[in-house]
Amino acid sequence: MITVKEYRGHIRNWEELCERLGIDLSLSREEREKEILIKAYQTWGYEMADHMYGMFAFALWDDEEKKLFCLRDQFGIKPFYYSLFNDNFIFSSETKAIL
């Protein structure tokens, strides 16, 4: 199972991705974009960024593989902050969430 742990941004080519990935266009933007992230990861894995345009930063947890996959947009418009604190990996697209 893949879960979205953190997501901030906007995927500009969402209509094209919904068509390619079989996602319902009537979902709310938040639900739709989370579904895009999950299905894009399942379809293209680490190359999913090659198919997405916009400004975004996110973290996905792959429960089967026990892996955390983090990605930000190609131009770095949306920030992605992270830190190790007491052996815990903390991440967010906003510094106030880490502090």
Wavefront OBJ file of the C-alpha trace (Angstrom):
o trace
v 0.000 0.000 0.000
v 1.261 3.456 -0.939
v 0.278 6.426 1.234
v 0.864 10.142 0.822
v 2.649 11.362 3.961
v 3.142 14.989 2.892
v 2.035 16.941 -0.173
v 2.119 20.612 -1.063
v 1.710 22.076 -4.519
v -0.220 21.870 -7.729
v 0.194 19.471 -10.641
v -0.435 21.487 -13.819
v -0.943 18.559 -16.232
v -3.467 16.827 -13.978
v -6.042 16.262 -16.746
v -3.579 14.373 -18.937
v -2.346 12.324 -15.976
v -5.891 11.465 -14.875
v -6.649 10.150 -18.359
v -3.410 8.135 -18.556
v -3.758 6.715 -15.036
v -7.533 6.138 -15.006
v -8.374 8.662 -12.279
v -11.856 10.157 -11.896
v -11.818 13.819 -13.007
v -14.705 14.661 -10.664
v -12.616 14.159 -7.512
v -11.694 17.252 -5.525
v -8.291 18.747 -6.403
v -6.764 17.453 -3.167
v -8.100 13.898 -3.618
v -7.260 13.889 -7.327
v -3.660 15.002 -6.877
v -3.009 12.507 -4.082
v -4.422 9.775 -6.319
v -2.160 10.988 -9.159
v 0.894 10.722 -6.869
v 0.039 7.180 -5.796
v -0.821 5.858 -9.262
v 2.127 7.621 -10.916
v 4.477 6.005 -8.382
v 2.905 2.594 -8.983
v 3.140 3.056 -12.763
v 6.499 4.802 -13.259
v 8.285 4.422 -9.935
v 11.155 6.846 -9.437
v 10.725 8.165 -13.010
v 7.304 9.602 -12.163
v 8.742 13.139 -12.135
v 9.384 12.808 -15.881
v 5.592 12.787 -16.383
v 4.540 15.565 -13.982
v 4.578 19.338 -14.501
v 3.889 21.917 -11.835
v 5.160 22.988 -8.458
v 5.106 20.341 -5.770
v 6.933 18.622 -2.965
v 5.785 15.353 -1.458
v 6.662 12.205 0.431
v 5.162 8.778 -0.277
v 5.432 5.767 2.003
v 5.616 2.363 0.298
v 4.454 -0.042 2.995
v 5.346 -3.160 1.020
v 8.937 -2.052 0.347
v 9.267 -0.143 3.660
v 10.623 2.853 1.734
v 10.013 6.578 1.880
v 10.116 8.298 -1.527
v 10.433 12.100 -1.537
v 10.328 14.356 -4.570
v 10.078 18.014 -5.411
v 9.386 19.712 -8.707
v 12.194 19.946 -11.254
v 12.674 23.700 -10.785
v 12.615 23.622 -6.987
v 9.704 26.029 -6.706
v 8.152 24.177 -3.770
v 10.639 23.696 -0.949
v 11.215 20.383 0.797
v 12.847 20.603 4.214
v 14.081 17.637 6.191
v 16.080 16.884 9.297
v 17.255 14.036 11.474
v 16.172 14.580 15.055
v 16.715 11.925 17.749
v 17.062 9.258 15.020
v 13.772 10.359 13.424
v 13.504 11.640 9.870
v 11.327 14.759 9.863
v 10.155 16.362 6.615
v 7.794 19.049 5.387
v 7.452 21.720 2.745
v 7.194 24.320 5.536
v 9.843 25.040 8.162
v 7.270 25.717 10.879
v 6.168 22.055 10.732
v 9.737 20.936 11.481
v 10.450 23.500 14.181
l 1 2 3 4 5 6 7 8 9 10 11 12 13 14 15 16 17 18 19 20 21 22 23 24 25 26 27 28 29 30 31 32 33 34 35 36 37 38 39 40 41 42 43 44 45 46 47 48 49 50 51 52 53 54 55 56 57 58 59 60 61 62 63 64 65 66 67 68 69 70 71 72 73 74 75 76 77 78 79 80 81 82 83 84 85 86 87 88 89 90 91 92 93 94 95 96 97 98 99
